[in-house]
Amino acid sequence: MNNIDLEEAKVWAATALPLHAHDLNLALAHRFQVDTASAARIIKALELAGTIKHTTSDNGPVYAPSFDLALMHSYSFPLGTLADVWEQDFAPFIAARLTVAQRDLFKTSFLVTVQHAADYSRGTNVHVVLDFTAKQVEMTVQDNGIGFFRQLEQQQFTPAQAADRLAQQIRDRVMPTTINAVPGFDYFLIEANGMHYPPEAAPDETGDELFEQGTTIIMSLSYAH
């Protein structure tokens, strides 16, 4: 592909799509200084990678983000500046998929939950998955530490109080960008030490715990929220 890095093309496409849905071929050719035939091959590679999709109109193809996308990253402790990590690894891919308020919610949730794992889990790493489907986006943060509820065994918090405190940290740090309220999650689950909170949100399981070590936090939001 004319020595164009596909990952670089993915990042560019995610931010360019809102402006170039109808002329993505020309815009990509201009950005990477290639001919339109080469640009078409790159666009095809992006479609095969699940980054973009297109529909056909009378004026030609119209491109949009593909919602079947999973971003997965693992980080070792100690971490660098979390805001920089988010901007590099996640922000470019969600700009065209979520509203400003939704992006703020997921960014803040990433900052709070990953920092909490770094500070208190006593683990060595954290794994983050941001998964887009046709109906919702879901973020999973999993560390390999001692478990969220065990961290609090010396403190006088019930599991419910402990989970509420973590969720409140997320809510407190999300600042509205408009007069409208910032949306909350449709689904929020903490799983650790053989317990789920809230219990009613626990997935149906017939065998061992879904995650056997550390803490797993799952947050999801429908696009229509």
Secondary structure, 3 states (H helix, E strand, C coil): CCCCCHHHHHHHHHHHHHHHCCCHHHHHHHHHCCCHHHHHHHHHHHHHCCCEEEEEECCEEEEEECCCEEEEEEEECCCCCHHHHHHHHCHHHHCCCCCHHHHHHHHHHHHHHHHHHHHHCCCCEEEEEEEECCCEEEEEEEECCCCHHHHCCCCCCCHHHHHHHHHHHHHHHCCCCCCCCCCCCCEEEEEECCEEECHHHCCCCCCCCCCCCCEEEEEEEECCC
